[in-house]
Amino acid sequence: MAPETPRVEPLPGEPAAVAETDEGRVLVLADYHAGLEVALRHDGVELGNRADERRESALRLLAESGADRVVLLGDVGNAIGDPNETEQRELDELFAALTERVPVTVTPGNHDGGLAEVVADLGYAPGDAPDGHAVTVTDAAGTRVGGVGFAHGHTWPGRGVVEAPVVCTAHEHPVVRLEDEVGGRRVERAWLRGRLAPDPFVAHAADAGDESPEVVGDLVVCPAFNDLTGGTWVNEGQDFLSPFLPEGLVDGEAYLLDGTRLGEYQSV
């Protein structure tokens, strides 16, 4: 039986989470950035294509989690506009593999401007996927599965999303820079979690002439699934990218992928 209160729990050691909702078990992956190596080569960084590695990792996590569906929290592709051939091939193979097993929902990000058309052209849109499950691409405001709201986070989530007991966003690629006792430094991907502050969302609704949302839940900011993306150094005072951060996160704490609790993210 599904729990009455939704839970979002990171998978130990992985840049992925499982959301337990009254509508089933959801595997949550953020910032996949298919085809990123092509963009990096244009910047002079020569890397082999890791598409197969990314896809197999996603499929392994799906199998291990026992999830009933996958939510991709935006920036599934990397090209801002139409994907190049390499990226489109990776998206096709990813969607083909996932939809053999479960339905997929995408809350599009700022890199996914043409993703709905790509999904339709490849035959994975609802009504066009007779041999498997469909890929549903929402609008940028996000969507809700039971008591969990999902949005990429590059723009303001919809009212139904921010009123959920738990809200999951991405976009930031949060990382922390850690220093050991001898001065060695390393950068680690991190989760951010805290209470969702109502004030920014109430003010945004007022500016838009909309009714104020009832914001009472928690916020989970997910790390990037793709480890090549870089990110926002949340403990170095770097500016956040989302329009509602950092003001929208109260008592925010950082956690490493292995589950290590670092405490208040600004003071790590």
Phi, psi and omega in degrees: 000135180292146180292152178292320179261127182293148178232141172237114184236126175299146172279126187305127177078006185233149174275058184205155180225162172243128175257122176265114182232169177285001174249012177123185185257126189240127170273127185247121177235138184237145171052064180288321176051058175302138178079013184300328182300328178298314179295322180294324177296324176296335178267007177091009179257112184268113178225146174290159180288124181254022183302314181297319180297317179297312183297314181295325177295316179297318180292322177298315180295324177297315180293316183291328182279338184066029184288153178269344179200167176241135169248122175261115189275050171083166187050049175292319172264176181247327181291136180295321179259222180294137180291148173284176185300318181296315180294317181296323177296318179296318178298317180300313182292324177295308182296322179299316182291317182292316185286349169294339188247314187212162170289153183235135174241134178244125169262103194294148177252189182291344176266004188247033185303324181253015188293321180301320179292321177298314179300317179294316181296325180278350176090022181255359180289154177307132182091346181243010185238067186291339184264005181189194177281162184264164170252117179258122178256118181278183170273177187294343179289346176093195183208175181226135174241107186059234182267014181243127176264143182230134173203153180294314176109001178281346176220177185289128176294159178290164182303314181298329179289309186287345176272000179288152177299330175225134179240130177249128175230174182223227171076322185282332190051055187300134175223157174237144175258122185248147180231133179269182188290344179254012175091002177289142182236147173212156179247132183233140171294150186215156168264146169244138179212139177186193178276147178276119182280129183286331191305312181298324182284324175295316179296320179295318178297320179297318179298327181272358182075024182257164176291143181294134176284157175263097186261114184223005190259192177257157177241131174242118176259117190272146174287162178289135174293321180279120186278005180261002192278340193073190180178186177275121178281095191287340180257014180242010179076014179289142181296140175283160182262325183291142182293342182255008178242147005274356186300332183277001182241119181251137180055041183289132178240153179253144177227137174284167181299330180280003178096356180298125179273117184266349182087199183305125192295330182291336187252011180296000000 
